[in-house]
């Protein structure tokens, strides 16, 4: 099958005309006088600001000993080339705009949109993903998200992530939410923190309480561990499993639930490595930590075991307080009481237990 080739360079008719004039030792004024045209007309053709009409092509052919078709063909090919170039430049600009709004490569990688060579199709897919008709609209998010057409990479990735969470949460059918019932159910939820395998019970416990539960892996440059916000009257708890460890799972989960139990409104996009320094984040942190390990009991354990925290000592404390040992280890490592390289086998992965809930 033959392939249509596109010339790398298409000469401008004005350049060819300029060479023809020079080859004859003429000036633009000379050609203008020969053709009976204003010199400005010849100058505009050479500069490319004026097109060669059929009448001009005939006159040029008579003056230069060429055919009229030579000039009309040159002009037609050059104008087609310019039109194609303008279309390509427009497509590049459109693509650039799309890539600045959302991380296109990430969306394709996660199959939230499909790979396509068509810029029109790509734009339609992005609009559908964001729930907008055109790129001139701002996405209508259930969260109060700061949005602009030219995001920083981190903000654009966060926008895409939270939109995916929102879209998945909307597909769930759950019961009416009652904040008091959720608060009363915290001990039941924490009972699942005693055995690793009990993590599998968490999604149903939450959805039965009217809380949307979504796991969407973090996107590059989001640096998110979890989020809490409201979809209509129901709260949404979203996790990324950025650190796929039992300790990180439990602390992130309880941190997001603490926002809800405390009645915090708005949206909380949490990077637990670098939490915002405000009262609500501090309150959620303290609640989560105290729910998981009662503060006085933990302080007593630390003071008695200081300097050398053996696996046996950690497991005994964990067993006494009905928590999995990896959760205790994670707290000790967070507080820099145990090196992060120690006892890593206790920090088991939770993703295999939540595989039916992970957006993959």
C-alpha positions in Angstrom: 0.0 0.0 0.0 1.5 3.4 -1.0 1.9 6.0 1.6 1.1 9.6 1.0 4.2 11.8 1.5 4.2 15.3 2.6 7.1 17.6 1.5 9.2 18.8 4.4 9.4 22.3 2.8 7.0 24.1 0.5 8.6 27.1 -1.1 6.7 30.4 -1.0 5.8 31.8 -4.4 7.2 35.1 -3.4 10.7 33.6 -2.9 10.6 31.9 -6.3 9.5 35.2 -7.8 12.4 37.1 -6.0 14.9 34.6 -7.4 13.5 34.9 -11.0 13.8 38.7 -10.8 17.4 38.5 -9.4 18.4 35.9 -12.1 17.4 38.5 -14.8 19.2 41.4 -13.0 15.9 43.2 -12.6 14.5 45.1 -9.6 11.0 44.9 -8.3 10.3 48.3 -9.9 11.4 46.8 -13.3 8.9 43.9 -13.1 6.2 46.3 -11.9 6.7 48.5 -15.0 6.9 45.5 -17.3 3.5 44.2 -16.0 2.0 47.6 -15.6 1.4 47.0 -11.9 2.1 49.1 -8.8 5.5 48.2 -7.3 3.6 47.7 -4.0 1.8 44.7 -5.6 5.0 43.0 -6.6 6.5 43.7 -3.1 3.4 42.2 -1.3 3.6 39.0 -3.5 7.3 38.6 -2.7 6.6 39.1 1.1 3.7 36.6 0.9 1.0 39.1 2.1 -0.7 39.0 -1.3 -1.8 35.9 -3.2 -1.2 35.3 -6.8 -4.5 35.4 -8.6 -5.1 33.7 -12.0 -4.8 37.1 -13.7 -1.5 37.8 -12.0 -0.3 34.3 -12.9 -1.0 35.0 -16.6 0.9 38.3 -16.4 3.9 36.7 -14.6 4.0 33.9 -17.2 4.2 36.5 -20.0 6.8 38.6 -18.2 9.0 35.7 -17.1 8.4 33.1 -19.9 6.7 30.5 -17.7 3.3 29.0 -17.7 0.4 30.4 -15.7 -0.1 27.0 -14.1 3.4 27.2 -12.7 2.4 30.2 -10.6 -1.1 29.0 -9.7 0.2 25.6 -8.6 2.9 27.2 -6.5 0.3 29.4 -4.8 -2.2 26.6 -4.2 0.4 24.3 -2.7 1.8 27.0 -0.5 -1.6 28.0 0.8 -2.5 24.3 1.5 0.8 24.0 3.3 0.0 27.1 5.5 -3.5 25.8 6.2 -2.1 22.4 7.3 0.5 24.1 9.4 -2.1 26.3 11.1 -4.2 23.2 11.8 -1.3 21.4 13.4 -0.4 24.4 15.5 -4.0 24.7 16.7 -4.0 21.0 17.6 -0.8 21.4 19.5 -2.3 24.3 21.4 -5.4 22.3 22.2 -3.3 19.3 23.4 -1.2 21.6 25.5 -4.4 23.0 27.2 -5.7 19.5 27.8 -2.4 18.4 29.4 -2.4 21.5 31.7 -6.0 20.8 32.9 -5.5 17.1 33.8 -2.6 14.6 33.7 -3.5 13.0 30.4 -0.8 10.3 30.6 -1.9 9.3 34.1 -5.6 9.1 33.0 -4.7 6.9 30.1 -2.4 4.7 32.3 -5.3 4.1 34.7 -7.7 3.6 31.9 -9.9 6.5 33.0 -9.8 7.6 29.4 -8.6 5.8 26.3 -5.6 6.3 24.2 -6.5 8.1 20.9 -4.8 9.8 18.0 -7.7 12.2 17.5 -7.5 15.5 19.4 -11.3 15.8 19.1 -11.8 12.4 20.7 -9.3 13.2 23.4 -11.0 16.5 24.2 -14.4 14.8 24.4 -13.1 12.1 26.7 -11.6 14.7 29.1 -14.8 16.7 29.1 -16.8 13.6 29.9 -14.5 12.7 32.7 -14.7 16.1 34.2 -18.5 16.3 33.6 -18.4 19.4 31.4 -19.6 20.2 27.9 -16.6 22.3 26.7 -13.2 23.2 28.1 -14.4 26.7 28.7 -16.5 25.3 31.6 -15.2 24.7 35.1 -15.8 21.2 36.5 -18.7 21.0 38.9 -17.2 19.3 41.9 -19.0 18.3 45.0 -15.9 19.6 46.8 -14.8 23.2 47.1 -11.8 22.7 44.8 -9.7 25.6 43.6 -9.7 25.2 39.8 -8.2 27.1 36.9 -7.5 26.4 33.2 -3.7 26.4 33.9 -3.0 24.2 37.0 0.2 23.4 38.7 1.0 19.7 38.0 0.1 18.8 41.6 -3.2 20.6 41.5 -4.1 19.1 38.1 -3.4 15.6 39.4 -5.4 16.2 42.6 -8.3 17.5 40.5 -8.3 14.3 38.4 -8.0 12.1 41.5 -10.8 13.7 43.4 -13.0 13.7 40.3 -12.4 9.9 39.9 -13.3 9.4 43.6 -16.4 11.5 43.1 -17.5 9.5 40.0 -17.0 6.2 41.8 -18.8 7.3 44.9 -21.8 8.4 42.9 -22.2 4.8 41.6 -22.6 3.5 45.2 -26.0 3.0 46.8 -25.8 3.4 50.5 -28.0 4.1 53.6 -28.9 7.4 55.2 -26.0 8.8 57.2 -26.2 9.6 60.9 -23.0 11.1 62.5 -23.9 9.9 66.0 -24.3 6.3 64.7 -20.8 6.6 63.1 -19.3 7.8 66.3 -21.0 5.0 68.3 -19.6 2.5 65.7 -16.0 3.5 66.1 -15.3 0.7 68.6 -16.8 -1.8 66.2 -14.6 -0.5 63.4 -11.5 -0.6 65.6 -12.2 -4.2 66.6 -11.1 -5.0 63.0 -7.6 -3.6 63.9 -6.7 -6.6 66.0 -6.2 -9.0 63.0 -4.9 -8.1 59.6 -7.5 -10.2 57.8 -10.3 -8.2 59.4 -9.5 -5.2 57.1 -11.8 -6.9 54.5 -14.8 -6.0 56.7 -14.2 -2.2 56.7 -15.9 -1.3 53.4 -19.2 -3.0 54.4 -19.1 -1.5 57.9 -18.8 2.0 56.5 -21.3 1.7 53.7 -23.8 0.2 56.2 -23.3 3.4 58.2 -24.0 5.6 55.2 -20.3 6.4 54.4 -19.0 6.0 50.9 -15.7 4.1 50.8 -13.5 4.4 47.8 -9.9 3.3 47.1 -8.2 5.1 44.2 -4.4 4.8 43.9 -2.7 8.2 44.1 -1.5 9.8 40.9 2.0 11.1 40.4 2.5 14.5 42.0 -0.6 14.2 44.2 1.2 12.9 47.3 -2.2 12.1 48.9 -2.9 9.4 51.5 -6.7 10.0 51.8 -9.6 12.4 51.6 -12.8 13.2 53.4 -15.7 15.2 51.9 -19.5 15.0 51.5 -21.5 13.8 48.5 -24.9 15.3 49.0 -25.7 14.3 52.6 -23.3 11.3 52.8 -19.6 11.5 53.7 -17.0 10.0 51.4 -13.8 8.4 52.8 -11.2 7.9 50.0 -7.8 6.2 50.4 -4.9 5.9 48.0 -2.9 3.2 49.8 0.2 5.3 48.8 2.0 3.4 51.6 0.5 0.0 51.3 1.1 -1.0 54.9 -1.3 -2.0 57.8 -0.2 1.0 60.0 -0.7 3.6 57.3 -4.0 2.1 56.3 -5.4 2.3 59.8 -4.1 5.7 60.7 -5.3 7.2 57.4 -8.7 5.6 57.7 -9.2 6.8 61.3 -7.9 10.3 60.4 -10.5 10.7 57.7 -13.2 9.3 59.9 -12.2 11.7 62.6 -12.9 14.6 60.3 -16.4 13.3 59.8 -17.1 12.4 63.5 -15.8 15.9 64.5 -18.2 17.5 62.1 -15.6 19.1 60.0 -17.1 20.5 56.8 -15.5 21.0 53.3 -12.9 18.8 51.7 -9.8 17.4 53.3 -7.1 16.2 50.9 -4.6 14.7 53.2 -0.9 14.1 52.8 -0.2 12.7 56.2 3.6 13.3 55.7 3.0 17.0 55.6 -0.4 17.9 57.2 -1.6 21.5 57.1 -1.1 23.3 60.3 -4.7 24.1 61.4 -7.0 23.2 64.3 -9.1 20.7 62.3 -6.1 18.7 61.0 -4.6 18.6 64.5 -7.9 17.5 66.0 -8.3 14.7 63.4 -4.7 13.6 64.0 -5.2 13.4 67.8 -8.5 11.6 67.5 -7.1 9.0 65.1 -4.0 8.4 67.2 -5.9 8.1 70.5 -8.6 5.8 68.9 -5.9 3.5 67.6 -3.7 3.5 70.7 -4.9 5.1 74.0 -2.4 7.8 74.6 -1.8 7.2 78.3 -1.3 3.5 77.8 1.1 4.2 74.9 3.1 6.7 76.9 3.4 4.1 79.8 4.6 1.5 77.3 7.2 3.8 75.9 8.5 4.8 79.2 8.9 1.2 80.4 10.3 -0.1 77.2 12.4 2.9 76.2 15.6 2.3 74.1 15.0 -1.2 73.1 11.6 -2.2 71.6 11.8 -5.9 70.9 9.3 -7.7 68.7 8.1 -9.6 71.7 7.5 -6.4 73.7 5.6 -4.8 70.8 3.5 -7.9 70.2 2.6 -8.3 73.9 1.5 -4.6 74.1 -0.5 -5.0 70.9 -2.2 -8.2 72.2 -3.1 -6.5 75.5 -4.7 -3.6 73.7 -6.3 -5.7 70.9 -4.4 -4.2 68.1 -2.2 -5.8 65.4 1.5 -5.4 66.2 2.2 -3.6 62.9 0.0 -0.7 64.0 2.0 -0.2 67.2 5.3 -0.5 65.3 4.1 2.1 62.8 3.4 4.6 65.7 6.8 3.9 67.2 8.5 4.5 63.9 6.5 7.6 63.3 7.7 8.9 66.7 11.3 8.0 65.8 11.5 5.5 68.6 12.2 2.6 66.3 14.3 2.8 63.1 12.2 2.4 59.9 14.3 -0.5 58.8 13.5 -2.6 61.9 10.8 -5.3 62.1 9.5 -4.6 58.6 7.7 -8.0 58.4 5.1 -6.6 60.8 4.1 -3.9 58.3 2.1 -6.2 56.0 0.3 -5.0 52.8 -3.4 -4.4 52.9 -4.1 -4.1 49.1 -4.7 -7.9 48.7 -7.5 -7.7 51.3 -9.1 -4.7 49.5 -8.6 -5.8 45.9 -12.4 -5.8 45.2 -12.5 -2.1 46.3 -9.4 -0.8 44.6 -9.9 1.1 41.4 -7.6 -0.6 38.9 
